[in-house]
Amino acid sequence: MTVSAEGGAGEAPKGTVIVLTDSFLSIKIIGFECSEGIFNRHVAYSIVVSCLGLSATVSKTYTQFQGLRQELERTAFRRSLPELPAHRTFANFDTVFLEQRRQQLETYLRMLATHSLVLLEGTLWLWLTGRSGLSQQIVRLAAASLLGLISEKYESIFALDAHYFSGSANAGSDSVTEPEMDFCLHAAVRDALCREIQEQDAGSDLHSAARRVLGRLLQHSRSKESWFSCVRVSVTNLAGSFHLDVELDACDSVAALQGRIRRAADISHRLLVRVAYNGAVMREDGSLYDAGVLPSQELLHVTAVISEAPDEVEAQAATIDVFRRNYGH
């Protein structure tokens, strides 16, 4: 579903709002707590935020909700925003009304979480988590990829590349913790980066940036069991063919995959092993995702062709030639 997001009267449209039917940002207000007091009672709402595998619980008052609304009112898409539930005097003393408000505020946040321009703009994510920089760019990349917004996706990839490789001075307040790294390595993010690696010209700035970011993220996955996939290998030689299952590290090179196949099938080091995927032979000095093997795939099918190494073939031919000359065969 799309609606036009316009500015004031006489202004040109500022963009198109896409209302997501299934947002990757899940928000639920699980309850509220009232502070003690008679004349100055405060109510805090407990909000559970789930996004790309990262979960957090934050506490916000109605006044803070009003602050969020004021921040969003400064954007060009303010006309397309949902309405915040109205303020009511002495509402904090009415528990029935507070439960109704809890439901209304949850609906309000869920509507914001499905608003494409809100996800791209970043104010909501900062308000919910207090984090900017790395995590905000991850959310922006996931949103832009889901919505098919090319320029915004490219901006996020370059921003992530700068975050990882320009030093801690540009890293902001984001120290990369284990939970946050799980968040950065979500399938939506990995697939977005892999698609750019496959679609962009090798050596282009965007291709290089996407490769560096994906490589950096995958470095943190080696110790996580969930990052290993099963590879079904069809091994072919002169005697026939057979199948075997090999464990695959998403960070493996093609050469490393060849080594795993050798060990699993007990193939002599004197024999040549070539690995093919989707009908194309993989370069031994390349990475798996350069060959189109995406780390989010659960089961891969590759073909390993076993043959004698060129030097072995030449040596055998030379031996046969010697026998023929000496024994007349």
N, C-alpha and C positions, 0 to 999 in steps of 0.2 A: 504494500500500500504506500502511495506517495502523495504528499501534499506540498504545495508551494509555500516556501518560507519567505515572506516579504518584509521589507522595512516599513518606514512611515509612508504617508500619502505621497504619491508622485515619485517614489523611489523605485529603482529597478529591482527585480527579484534578487535576493542575496544567495539563493541556493535552493536545492530541492531536499525536502525532508523525506527520508524513507523510514517508515515505521516497521520495525522488525517484528515478525511474528514469533521469533524465538531468539531472544538476545543471549549472548554469552555472559552477560552480567546479570546475576540473580540477586535480588534484594528482598529480604523479609524482615518485618518488624515483629519480633517475637514477644514483646511485652513492654511495659513501662513501669517506672519506679517513681514514687512520690517522696519528696524530701519532707522531713519533719518540720512543723511550724504551723502557725495559725494565720498570720497576716502576710507571710511571704513564702508561699508554697511553690516548689519547683517540681516539674515533671520531666524525667529523662526517658527517652524511648530507646530500647535496645535493638540495634539493627545488625542483622547478619548479612554480610556481603560475600558472595561467591563469584569468582571471576577467573576463568582459565586455570582452574585447579587450585587457586589460592583462596583461602577463606579467612575472614576476620570479623570480629564483633566490635561495633562502635556504639557510643551512646551520644544522642543528640537531643537538645531541647527544641521546643517549637520556635523559640527565638532564633536558633541556629538554622532551622528550616527557612525562616524568613530571610536570613542572611544569604542562604543559597539562592533563593528566588531573586533577591536583589542583584546578585552577581550575574545570574543568567539573563536578567532584564537588560544588561548592558550589551548583550550579543545582538548580532544582526538578525537572528532568527527568533527574536523574542515573541513575535506574533504567533508563532506556532507552538508555544509552550503550554503545557497543561496548567490549570489554575491550582494554586495552593489552597488547601482548606482554610476557610475564614477564621479570623481570630474571634475569640469570645471572652468577655470579661468574666473573671472568677471561674473559668472553666476548669481550673486545676483542682477544684473542690468537688467536682461531679464525676465520679468514677464511670458512670454509664456513658457520659459524653466523652470521657477520655478513651474508652474502648472504641467508640465510634471514630474518634479522631485517629487512633492508632491504625484502624483499617483504612481510613481516608489517606493518611500520610504514606502508608505502604503502597496504595494504589498510585499515588502521586510519584513516588520514587520509581515504581515499576514502569510507569509511562515514560519517565525520563530515560530509563535504561533501554527503552526500545526506540528512542529518538536518535536517528543517525547523527545529526549535527551536534547533539549533546555529547555523544560518545567521542566524536572527533575533537571537540573543543577542549575537553579536559577538566572543566570546573567541577563537574559532578564527581569524577574519580578523586580529585584532590580533596574535595569536601568529605568524601566517604572514608578515605584512607590516610589523608595527610601526606601522601607521597606524590612526588612529581618526577621529572627526569626519566629514568629508565622505565619504571612501571607504567608511566603515562604514555610513553612512546609504544610500549608493547600493546596496550589497549587500543591505541590509535591505529597501529598496524593491523591488528585483528579486525577492527571495525572497517577499515578501508578495504581490506581484502574481501571481507564478507560482502561489502556493498559494491565492490568493483570500481572503487575510486582510485584511479591510476596515480594521479599526481600526489595525493595524500599518502598513498602507500609508499611511493618512492621517497617522499620526505621523511617518513618514519624510518625507513631502512638506512638512509644516510645519517639520520640523527642517532640511531642505535650504533652505527659504525663509529661515529664521532665519540659517543659515550664510552665505548669499550677501548678505543685506541688513542684518545687524545689526553689521557691521564686523569688522575683523580680530581684535578681542578674543575673539570667540566662534569663531574659525576653528580654534583648536587648532594642531596641528602641520602641518595640511594646507595647503601652498602649492599652488595649482592649476598644475601643470606640464602641458606638452603631452601626454605619455603619459597622465597622469591625466585630462586633459580628454577624450581619446579614450575612456577607460574610462567616464567620466560620461555620454558621449553614445551609449552602446551602444543598439541598437535596443530591447532589453528595457526600458530606462529611458525612452526617448522614448515608446514605445508606452504605457507605464503612465501617463505624464503626459498624453498626448494623450487617452487614454480618460477620464480624470477631467475634462479640459476639456470634452469632449463630453457627458459624463453629468451633470455638476453644474450647478446653476442658475447662470446668469451673475450675477456680483456676489457670490456666496457666498464665504466666507473660503477654502474649499478650492479653488474655481474660480480665485480670484485668485492663491492661492499656487502652484498648478500652472502657471498661465500665466507667472508671474514666473520660476519655476525653469526652465521650458522655454525661455522667451525668453533667459534668461541663458546657458543651455547652448548654444543655437543661435547665439548671437553669436560663439562661438568656432569655429563650423563654416564660416564664410564663406570662409576661405582653403583649405579642404580640398576637393579636386576630388570626392571620393566623396560629398560632401553635395549634389551637384546631381542632380536627377532629370529625366527626360524627360517632357514633357507632350504628349500627343496631343490637339490641339485641332481640333474640328469647327467650322469657321467657316461661318456661315449668313448670307446676305443675300438680297435680292429676286432676284438673278440665279441663285441656286442655293447650293451648298455645296461646300467642299473641306476637305482635312485638311492640317495642318502640325504639325511637331514643334518645341517650344519648350523651351529649357533653363530649369529652375526651381530657384531658390534656396529652400531650406526656410525661410529667414527672410523671404521676400518677403511684401509686403502684396498684397491683391487688386488695388490700383491699380498696383503694380509689375508684376504678371502681365499686366494689361491693356496696359501699356506695351510689354512684351516681345512680346505678340501683335501690337500695332500695327506694331512695327518688323519683325517676321518676315513679316507679310503686306502691309507697305507700305500701311497704312490711313491715310487722311487724318485729321488732327486734328479736322477739321470733322464727322466722322462719330462716332456714339455706339457704343461697344463695351460690351456687357453680357456678363458671364461667368457661366455656370451650372454647377453641379456637383451630381450626384445629383438633378436636377430642380428645384433651388432656385437662385435668382439670388443671387450673392455680393454682399455689401455692399462698396462701393468703399473705405470707411474701415475695413474689418476686416482681420484677418490671415487667412492661408490656413488655419492650424489651427483658427481659430474657425469656418471654413466646413466643417470636416471633412476637410481635406486634410492627411494625416499625413506628416511628413517622411520616414518610413521606406518609404513606398510607392515602388516603382521606376518604375511607369508609371501616369500618371494620364490619365483621359479627361474633358475638360471641353468645354463648348460655348460658343462666342463668337458672339453675335448682333450683326450690324452694322445700324445704322439711322441715319437722319438725325437730327441733334440737334433738339430741340423748337424752338429759335430759328431754325434753318435752315428747318424746315417752315413756321413762321409767316411768315418772310421771303418764301419762295416763294409762299405763299398771298396775301400782300399784293401781290406783283408781278403775279400773275395777276389779282387784283381790279382793279388799276390799268389793266391792258390791257383788261379787259372794259368798264370804265367809259369809257375813251378811244376804244376802237375797236369797241365794241358786240358783242364776242364773249362 
